[in-house]
Each structure stands twice: as structure tokens, then as C-alpha cells.
Amino acid sequence: MLDLDGTFYLSDRLFPNSMRFIDRVRETGRRFLFLTNNSSRTAAYYIEKLRRMGLEIGRGDIVTSGDVTIDYLKLNHAGASVYLMGTEALIGDFLSAGIKLCNCGDGGKARERPDVVVVAFDTELTYAKLERACTYIRDGAVFLATHEDINCPIEGGFIPDCGSFCAAITLSTGRKPKYLGKPHAEIVEKVLALTGLQREGIAFIGDRIYTDVATGVLNGAAGLLVLSGETKPEDVPVSPVKPDAVFKDLGEIADLL
């Protein structure tokens, strides 16, 4: 299970050893599957981005936190009305999946109160959307979030991610969200259902200890850290979650396969 941002590439720059890692995985009869917490984009976007980078994958080769959130809503809040604080692309995915959205109030007076508020990595965030999310949650709507990443790595630094937005909403409302992406059990169950594998046969690889690595370590699989993104070497000793192994990049893992 491979993370994307900070692990396989950074922004539009493919890391030097990423394709060598994929080749080695295939040579040794293993399977890879991309697993990203980034809910600002859809699976179709990532498939096209990877194609431009030289890697052809199918829809069954990638899972996003948006996918997991859609599954969770269908299972636990079937028929509920949902206010989604997310990008237009993610809104399209939710609508295509049959989720009843009431993205009311973004451009005018609210028409109805939703049963559920979902907060995602909204790179199109406005104050009006933030205000609506806080108001609905304060009025009793269920508070869900696609993932808890605080920052998203980009070339030259980081930008605020979904966890940062949720922190602001929590401070305003006094309510904490239920997170659904890495490292939580819902995303692991999605992986097991897709692959048919046992969790003991899966390694979760990524650049964040508290999401990527923790997904494996806390859910009965392996959690491998690469130091190509957010986490720095000095972060490892003080982390409550301990990686099963730490590598410079995917190339070092490929050398051991």
C-alpha cells in the first residue's frame, strides 16, 4: 500500500526511485495499490497524473479517503443529507455515488439543515463554506472528516490539510470529527475487501508516521516509513507510533525485495 504525495512523488515531480520500486514489486510477484488521504482530488485525477508520469494503473489500483468516506456514508448514514466541505471534483464523486448532498448556503441563504457534515481537504475553501460547516455542526449535524493529515507536502514546503481545517472547526464548535482515512480501521477494511488479502500480508508505506505508518502498525499490518516527505529523522524517536522500519526512499525498500 503506497502513499502518493511525499512518497511516490512531490507535487509534479516523480521521485527518482519510484518506478524502480514498482518494477521490483512486479518482478517479485507482489502487488501494489495506491492509498492516499488527499481528498481534494478524485481517483480519476490520480490515474491520469500517474499515466503522464509513465505509470499505467486502473481504478482498482487506487483508494482515496474520499472513497472510504462514501462507503462509510452508504453503510452508516444511508439516505442522510450531507453538507460536503470539499472541492468541486469531490462533490462530483459524491453525487455520482448517490450521496444526497445539500451544499446549501455556499452562495446564498441556506435552504435545509443537513444530517451530516463531511470536511475534506478543500483547496477551494471559502469563509462561507467554513461558516456553514460550523453552523450545521453546532446545530447537531454528525461531524465526519475524510482524513486527519495536518499538512500536505508540496515543492518548497507544506500547505494546510484537512486536519488543520477540522482543528479550526473544533475550536469554534467544541465538537471533534470522526476521521475515516489513514490510519483508521475503515480504510484498512476497504483494502482487505479490495485485495482479498490478510492484513499480515500487507505493508503500508508512506512519509507520515501518524497516518501512513500508523495504518499498518495499529491495524495488524506492517508500517514502513520513508523520509522523502513530511517526517524528519528527528521525529521518529519522539513518535508514539514506531515504524517497523525506516528508509530514505522507495529505492531502499526496492533493494530489499
Secondary structure, DSSP 8 states (H G I E B T S, - for coil): -B--BTTTEETTEE-TTHHHHHHHHHHTT----EEE---SS-HHHHHHHHHHTT----GGGEEEHHHHHHHHHHHHSTT-EEEEES-HHHHHHHHHTT-EE--TTSSSS-----SEEEE---TT--HHHHHHHHHHHHTT-EEEES---SEEEETTEEEE-HHHHHHHHHHHHS---EE-STTSHHHHHHHHHHH---GGG-EEEES-IIIIIHHHHTTTSEEEEETTSS--GGGTTT-SS--SEEESSHHHHHTT-
